[in-house]
Amino acid sequence: MKPINRCYFAGLAVAFAALGGCSSATGPDDGSTVEIALSVSGGFAGVDWQFTLSGADGQIIGNRCQGPVGCDWTDGELLATIDPADLMGLATEFIGRGFFDGPTDFGTECCDQFDYVLSYRDADDDRTVTGSEAKLPGNVRSLILLVEQFVSNARE
């Protein structure tokens, strides 16, 4: 498979070099090897939930649902079935939005914030990024929103 080259414009090459260069992540050949997991905890109400999107199984599983708000499934519940090709579209966003560049632990900030753990794995790439909502960079926050929206749409 040919790697996705994120250096589309010569003018951006300098900016990418300053940030450590272009991502070496290649992305999946198809969505069948993709696994994306999102965990959310904390906040004023003390939420604690996780779901996993699996291209191999074609499923979204609610792994954990604890706390008074934030989720509506039982642990291990099948939330939706998905087409691996649709998951591949989401997977390409992880590369395009720079998920594989930069640090993996952004730390936490005190008081009433959600803490996130966002993981991506396919046949070639494996990365987990953690941090509280105020500490995460915009590209990671936008991926969290995309993943949440993907799951919401799949459950409709």
C-alpha positions as CSV (number, residue, x, y, z in Angstrom):
1,M,0.0,0.0,0.0
2,K,1.2,3.5,-0.8
3,P,1.5,5.7,2.2
4,I,-0.7,8.8,2.4
5,N,1.5,11.8,2.0
6,R,0.4,14.7,4.2
7,C,2.8,17.2,2.5
8,Y,0.5,18.4,-0.2
9,F,1.7,21.9,-0.6
10,A,5.4,23.1,-0.6
11,G,4.5,26.0,1.6
12,L,3.4,23.7,4.4
13,A,6.6,21.7,4.3
14,V,8.3,24.2,6.6
15,A,5.5,24.0,9.1
16,F,5.5,20.2,9.1
17,A,9.3,20.2,9.6
18,A,9.0,22.5,12.6
19,L,6.5,20.1,14.1
20,G,8.6,17.0,13.5
21,G,7.9,16.2,9.8
22,C,5.2,14.4,8.1
23,S,3.4,11.5,9.7
24,S,4.7,8.1,8.9
25,A,1.3,6.6,9.5
26,T,0.0,4.9,6.3
27,G,-3.5,4.1,7.2
28,P,-5.4,0.9,6.5
29,D,-5.8,-0.8,3.2
30,D,-9.5,-1.2,4.1
31,G,-11.4,-0.7,7.3
32,S,-11.3,-4.4,8.3
33,T,-8.2,-3.9,10.5
34,V,-9.2,-0.7,12.1
35,E,-10.1,-0.5,15.8
36,I,-10.9,2.8,17.5
37,A,-11.7,3.1,21.2
38,L,-12.9,6.2,23.1
39,S,-13.0,6.4,26.9
40,V,-14.4,9.4,28.7
41,S,-14.3,9.9,32.5
42,G,-14.6,12.7,35.0
43,G,-16.7,15.8,34.9
44,F,-19.0,17.2,37.5
45,A,-21.3,14.1,37.4
46,G,-18.5,11.6,37.4
47,V,-19.1,9.9,34.0
48,D,-17.1,6.8,33.0
49,W,-17.7,5.1,29.7
50,Q,-15.9,3.5,26.8
51,F,-16.9,2.1,23.4
52,T,-14.9,0.4,20.7
53,L,-15.4,0.5,16.9
54,S,-14.1,-2.7,15.3
55,G,-13.7,-3.1,11.6
56,A,-12.8,-6.8,12.0
57,D,-16.1,-7.5,13.7
58,G,-18.1,-4.8,12.0
59,Q,-19.4,-3.7,15.4
60,I,-19.5,-0.9,17.9
61,I,-19.4,-2.3,21.4
62,G,-20.2,-0.4,24.6
63,N,-17.4,-1.7,26.8
64,R,-18.2,0.3,29.9
65,C,-21.0,2.5,31.1
66,Q,-20.8,3.8,34.6
67,G,-21.9,7.0,36.3
68,P,-25.2,8.8,36.3
69,V,-25.0,10.3,32.7
70,G,-23.2,10.0,29.4
71,C,-24.1,6.6,28.2
72,D,-27.2,4.3,27.9
73,W,-25.8,0.8,27.4
74,T,-24.9,-2.1,29.5
75,D,-21.2,-3.3,29.6
76,G,-20.4,-5.4,26.6
77,E,-23.6,-4.4,24.7
78,L,-23.6,-4.4,20.9
79,L,-24.4,-0.8,20.0
80,A,-24.5,-1.0,16.3
81,T,-23.2,-2.9,13.3
82,I,-20.9,-1.0,10.9
83,D,-19.5,-1.4,7.4
84,P,-15.7,-1.6,7.5
85,A,-15.6,0.7,4.5
86,D,-17.4,3.4,6.5
87,L,-14.9,2.9,9.3
88,M,-12.1,3.4,6.9
89,G,-13.5,6.9,6.1
90,L,-13.2,7.7,9.8
91,A,-9.7,6.2,9.9
92,T,-8.4,8.5,7.2
93,E,-9.4,11.4,9.3
94,F,-7.0,10.3,12.0
95,I,-4.1,10.6,9.5
96,G,-5.4,13.8,7.9
97,R,-5.8,15.5,11.3
98,G,-2.4,14.6,12.6
99,F,-3.3,12.1,15.2
100,F,0.0,10.3,14.8
101,D,2.1,13.5,15.2
102,G,3.3,15.0,18.5
103,P,2.9,13.8,22.1
104,T,0.5,11.2,23.4
105,D,-0.1,12.4,26.9
106,F,-1.4,16.0,27.2
107,G,-2.0,15.8,30.9
108,T,-4.9,16.8,33.0
109,E,-6.3,20.1,34.3
110,C,-8.1,20.4,37.6
111,C,-11.7,20.2,38.3
112,D,-14.9,19.3,36.5
113,Q,-13.3,18.4,33.2
114,F,-13.7,15.3,31.1
115,D,-10.6,13.1,30.7
116,Y,-10.3,11.3,27.3
117,V,-8.4,8.3,26.1
118,L,-8.6,7.9,22.3
119,S,-6.9,4.9,20.7
120,Y,-6.4,3.9,17.1
121,R,-5.0,0.7,15.8
122,D,-4.8,-1.0,12.4
123,A,-2.4,-3.5,10.8
124,D,0.4,-0.9,10.6
125,D,-0.3,1.8,13.3
126,D,-1.1,1.8,17.0
127,R,-1.4,5.0,19.1
128,T,-3.2,6.2,22.2
129,V,-3.6,9.8,23.1
130,T,-4.8,10.9,26.6
131,G,-5.6,14.2,28.3
132,S,-8.3,16.4,29.7
133,E,-10.5,18.5,27.5
134,A,-8.7,21.8,28.2
135,K,-5.3,20.2,27.5
136,L,-6.0,18.3,24.3
137,P,-5.1,20.1,21.0
138,G,-7.8,21.0,18.6
139,N,-7.1,18.2,16.2
140,V,-7.6,15.5,18.9
141,R,-10.8,17.2,20.2
142,S,-12.1,17.3,16.6
143,L,-11.4,13.6,16.2
144,I,-13.2,12.8,19.5
145,L,-16.3,14.7,18.2
146,L,-16.1,12.8,14.9
147,V,-15.9,9.5,16.6
148,E,-18.8,10.4,18.9
149,Q,-20.9,11.5,15.9
150,F,-20.0,8.3,14.0
151,V,-21.3,6.2,16.8
152,S,-24.4,8.3,17.2
153,N,-25.2,8.1,13.5
154,A,-24.6,4.3,13.5
155,R,-27.0,3.9,16.4
156,E,-29.9,5.7,14.7
